[in-house]
Amino acid sequence: MQPKIYAGLVLAICITSHTVYAQDLDARPTWYLQIAQGEESSHAAVLGTTLPWKNGPWYLGSGQVRGHWDIWLGGWSNKDLNNHRFSTPALGIGPSLRWRGAQGTSPWFVEAGTGIMATGKRLYNDGQRMGTRFNFASHVGVGMNFGHQRAHELSLRLQHASNAGIQNPNPGINFVQLRYAHAF
C-alpha cells in the first residue's frame, strides 16, 4: 500500500475509535472519592463506584442521557445537640441520570439522582436530631471528563438528605460535594 492509503486508514481508525469512545464515556464503570461539606459543620468522605446501566443511551435535545447505579460507603461527621463531634459510618445506593451534550461526546455533563442511605447514628441539623437513620439522598451536579482517554472525572454536586417526612423531626441536611472519579 502507498503511504497515503496508510495515512488515510490510520486517520479513519483514530476518528472512529475516538467517536465510539467519546460516545461511551458514561458506559464505563468508575471508582470515586468524594468529600462533602454540609450545614452546621457536617462533613463526609466516601468511596464509591458507579455501575452503568445496560440499556440506553437515550437522546434528548442535542445530547444523550445514560443511567448508572451509584454505590458508596463512607463516614459522616456531625455535632450532636451538646455540640460534641461524632462520626458514623454511612452506606448508600441509588440511580442517577447523566446528560452529556454534543450527542454524548462533550467532556461536560449534568447529572441528577436519588437514592437511599443508612447511617450508624442519626444525623443532626438545625438543632434537631433526624427522625431516622435511613434517609433519602437526592443530588444535582455538573462535571467534566479529562486526561488520557477522558478516564478522569471531576464533578461538583449539591445533595439534600432527609427522610421525606416518614418520621419527625425531619430537618434535612444539605451538602456541597466534590467528587473525583476514575474509569476502569
C-alpha positions in Angstrom: 0.0 0.0 0.0 1.0 3.6 -0.6 1.8 6.0 2.3 -1.4 8.0 1.5 -3.6 4.9 2.0 -1.8 4.1 5.3 -2.3 7.6 6.5 -6.0 7.6 5.5 -6.5 4.2 7.2 -4.8 5.3 10.4 -6.8 8.6 10.4 -10.1 6.7 9.9 -9.3 4.3 12.7 -8.4 7.2 15.0 -11.5 9.1 14.2 -13.7 6.1 14.5 -12.2 4.9 17.8 -12.4 8.5 19.2 -16.0 8.8 18.2 -17.0 5.4 19.6 -15.0 6.0 22.8 -16.4 9.5 23.3 -20.0 8.2 22.9 -19.3 5.6 25.6 -17.9 7.9 28.2 -20.7 7.1 30.6 -20.8 3.4 29.7 -17.7 2.8 31.8 -17.8 1.9 35.5 -15.8 4.2 37.8 -14.3 4.2 41.3 -14.5 7.5 43.1 -13.6 9.5 46.2 -16.0 12.2 47.3 -15.7 14.8 50.1 -18.6 16.9 51.3 -19.2 19.9 53.5 -22.7 20.3 55.0 -24.7 22.6 57.2 -23.7 23.1 60.8 -20.2 21.8 60.4 -21.2 18.5 59.0 -18.8 16.8 56.6 -18.4 13.4 54.9 -15.9 11.4 52.9 -17.0 8.4 50.9 -15.5 5.8 48.5 -17.9 4.5 45.8 -18.4 3.0 42.4 -20.7 3.8 39.5 -22.1 0.9 37.5 -23.6 1.8 34.1 -27.0 0.5 33.1 -27.0 -1.9 30.2 -29.9 -0.1 28.4 -29.5 3.3 26.7 -28.4 5.8 25.7 -31.4 7.9 25.2 -31.2 11.1 23.1 -32.5 14.3 24.5 -32.1 17.5 22.6 -28.5 17.8 21.4 -27.2 15.3 23.9 -27.6 11.9 25.2 -28.7 10.5 28.6 -27.3 7.5 30.3 -28.0 6.0 33.7 -25.9 4.3 36.3 -26.1 2.9 39.8 -24.1 4.8 42.5 -23.0 2.6 45.4 -20.9 4.1 48.2 -19.5 3.6 51.7 -18.0 6.2 53.9 -18.1 8.2 57.1 -20.0 11.3 58.1 -19.1 13.6 60.9 -21.6 15.8 62.7 -22.2 17.6 66.0 -24.9 16.5 68.4 -27.2 18.7 70.4 -24.4 19.2 73.1 -22.0 20.4 70.3 -19.9 17.3 70.6 -18.5 16.0 67.4 -19.1 12.4 66.4 -18.5 10.2 63.4 -20.7 7.5 61.9 -20.5 5.1 59.0 -22.8 5.6 56.1 -23.9 3.3 53.2 -25.8 4.4 50.2 -27.2 3.2 46.8 -29.3 4.9 44.1 -29.8 5.6 40.4 -28.5 8.6 38.6 -29.1 10.0 35.1 -26.4 11.9 33.3 -26.9 14.2 30.2 -23.9 14.9 28.0 -24.1 17.4 25.1 -22.8 17.0 21.5 -24.7 13.7 21.2 -22.7 12.3 24.1 -19.2 13.4 23.0 -18.8 16.6 25.2 -16.4 16.3 28.1 -19.0 18.2 30.2 -22.1 16.7 31.8 -25.0 17.4 34.1 -26.4 14.8 36.5 -29.3 14.2 38.8 -30.1 11.3 41.0 -31.6 10.0 44.2 -31.1 7.0 46.5 -31.3 5.7 50.0 -28.7 5.8 52.7 -28.3 4.4 56.2 -26.1 5.8 58.9 -24.8 4.2 62.1 -26.1 7.1 64.2 -28.8 9.7 63.5 -27.6 13.0 62.0 -28.3 16.4 63.4 -29.2 19.7 61.8 -30.9 22.9 62.8 -30.8 22.0 66.5 -32.7 18.7 65.8 -31.8 15.1 65.5 -33.1 13.5 62.3 -36.0 11.1 62.9 -34.4 8.1 61.3 -31.1 6.6 60.4 -32.4 5.7 57.0 -32.8 8.7 54.7 -33.2 9.6 51.0 -30.3 11.4 49.4 -31.0 13.4 46.2 -28.4 15.3 44.2 -27.8 17.5 41.1 -24.4 18.2 39.7 -22.1 19.3 36.9 -18.8 17.8 35.9 -16.3 17.0 33.2 -14.0 14.3 32.0 -10.4 14.9 31.2 -7.0 13.3 30.7 -5.9 10.3 28.7 -9.0 8.7 27.1 -11.0 11.0 29.4 -10.7 8.4 32.1 -10.6 11.1 34.9 -13.7 12.9 36.1 -14.3 15.8 38.4 -17.8 16.9 39.5 -19.4 19.4 41.9 -22.7 18.3 43.3 -25.4 19.6 45.7 -27.1 16.9 47.8 -30.1 17.0 50.1 -30.6 14.2 52.6 -33.8 13.7 54.6 -36.4 11.0 55.4 -39.1 12.7 53.3 -41.3 13.2 56.3 -41.6 9.5 57.2 -40.8 10.3 60.8 -40.3 13.6 62.6 -38.2 15.5 63.2 -37.0 15.8 59.7 -34.8 18.9 59.4 -32.9 17.5 56.4 -29.3 18.4 55.7 -27.7 19.9 52.6 -24.2 19.2 51.3 -21.8 20.5 48.7 -19.8 17.6 47.3 -16.6 17.4 45.3 -16.0 14.1 43.5 -13.0 12.7 41.7 -13.7 9.5 39.7 -11.6 7.3 37.5 -12.9 4.9 34.9 -11.8 1.3 34.8 
